[in-house]
Amino acid sequence: MTAQTTPDTDVLDNAMWESMIGAHLHLSEGTTRARRYLPTISPFVGVGDLSDQQTWADLVELIGPGEQVALPVEVSNLPDGWEVVTSGPGVQMVATETLRPRPEPEAIVLGAEDVPEMLELIDRTKPGPFAPETYRLGTYLGIRREGRLIAMAGERLHPPGWTEISAVCTDAEYRGEGLATRLVLAVAHGIYARGETPFLHAAANNTNAIELYKHLGFRLRTNITFTVVQSPGL
C-alpha cells in the first residue's frame, strides 16, 4: 500500500501548531497564537507567529512564569525575560514511494490499561517525551513476549494530510530482531489506510535511527532545531 498523492508539505514547517489547531484541538488548550497539549498528554507547545509579541504574551499566560517549554524551532530575538535553556539539532523525514508498509500480525493496539508498561518501556529506552495520556494522540502498537511489553511505536503529531510516527523503541534485550522495523511499517500501514502520509523526527546524532528510516523508505525533508526556552520569572 502506498500513498496516492503527496499532501501539502508546507504544514510540516510548523507541524506542532498545525496539529494543535486541527486534529488535536480537543487535546490542547490556549489561544489563537499559542497552545499547548494538555499536561497529561505531552509537554510540547505550539505557536503561530514567533515574531508577534502577543504570541509570547499568550505563551506566558498559558504556561506561567519561570516555566520551561520545548519548541521545535530555532529561536532568536527573544523578548525581555525569556531565556534559551538548551537547543539541539534534529531532522524531519517524510515517507517516499519506496516505503512498503504492512500489517504486523504480532502487534497489538495499546491503550489506557497498558500505560504503566508503556511508561516503563519509555523509561528504559528513552525515545523522547511520553506522558500518561500520550496514547490519546493516535494509534500505538506494541509487541509482547511472555506477556511483557518489549517494543512499541505509535502516532503523535497530526497536521493536515500527515501523521507522525513516534515513540519507536525496543527493549535492549530484544534489539537486533527487527522489531522497530516491523512496528514502523505497521504504524505506517494504518496511516496510509486513512489516506495520509507518514513523517517523523529524530535527533541529528541518532544516526542509527536515521539510517534505518532511510533504508525503510523515508527521506530527509529538512533539518530542524529543538529549543527549550524559559519564560520570565515573577
Buried (B, 14 or more C-beta within 10 A) or exposed (E): EBBEEEBEBEBBBBBBBBBBBEBBEEBBEBBEBBBBBBEEBBBBBBBBEBEEEEBBBBBBEBBEEEBEBBBBBBBEEBBEEBEBEEBEEBBBBBBBEEBEBEEBEBBBEBEEEBBEBBBEBBEEBEBBBBBBBBBBBBBBBBBBBEEEBBBBBBBBBBBBBBBBBBBBBBBEEBBEBEBBBBBBBBBBBBBBEEEBBBBBBBBBEBEEBBEBBBEBBBEEBEEBBBBBBBBBEE
